[in-house]
Amino acid sequence: MQALFWTGLVVLMLGITSLLVPIPRNEQDGLTVCSVSIGIETRHGEKVSPIVSAAMILGGTGLMIVVKKKS
């Protein structure tokens, strides 16, 4: 039962973190002609959908409550 409680706590913390911290993503576009290469690299910081974050927060909290009530 303790393992489920800690799993719920980890899911809850990941849900809260996903609301605040963007996930970095790099894109590289370029053109190569013979031996000359020209390119550009762009970086984006995208956050996880708030619906996914809310589901993780509610799921983690629910799991922790269920485990505590069964104890």
C-alpha positions in Angstrom: 0.0 0.0 0.0 2.8 2.4 0.7 4.1 1.9 -2.8 0.8 3.1 -4.2 0.9 6.2 -2.0 4.4 7.1 -3.2 3.3 6.5 -6.8 0.4 8.9 -6.3 2.8 11.5 -4.8 5.2 11.2 -7.7 2.3 11.6 -10.2 1.0 14.6 -8.3 4.4 16.3 -8.3 4.9 15.6 -12.1 1.5 17.1 -12.7 2.3 20.3 -10.8 5.8 20.5 -12.5 4.3 20.0 -16.0 2.2 23.2 -15.4 5.2 25.3 -14.7 8.2 24.0 -16.6 8.3 24.0 -20.4 9.7 21.1 -22.3 12.5 22.2 -24.7 12.4 21.2 -28.3 14.9 21.9 -31.1 14.3 22.1 -34.8 16.9 22.1 -37.5 16.3 23.2 -41.0 18.9 23.5 -43.6 20.1 23.3 -47.2 23.2 21.4 -48.4 24.7 22.2 -51.9 27.8 20.2 -52.8 30.0 20.6 -49.7 28.4 23.8 -48.4 25.8 23.5 -45.7 23.6 26.4 -44.6 21.2 25.8 -41.7 19.3 27.3 -38.9 18.3 25.9 -35.5 15.3 27.1 -33.6 14.4 26.2 -30.0 10.9 26.1 -28.6 9.7 25.7 -25.1 6.3 24.0 -25.0 4.3 23.3 -22.0 2.1 20.2 -21.5 -1.6 20.6 -22.1 -3.4 21.9 -19.0 -5.9 19.1 -19.3 -3.1 16.5 -19.1 -1.6 18.3 -16.1 -5.0 18.4 -14.4 -5.6 14.7 -15.0 -2.2 13.9 -13.5 -2.9 16.1 -10.4 -6.3 14.6 -9.8 -5.1 11.1 -10.4 -2.2 11.4 -8.0 -4.3 13.0 -5.4 -7.1 10.4 -5.8 -4.6 7.6 -5.5 -3.2 9.0 -2.3 -6.6 9.5 -0.8 -7.8 6.0 -1.7 -4.6 4.4 -0.2 -4.9 6.4 3.0 -8.6 5.5 3.5 -7.9 1.8 3.1 -5.2 1.9 5.7 
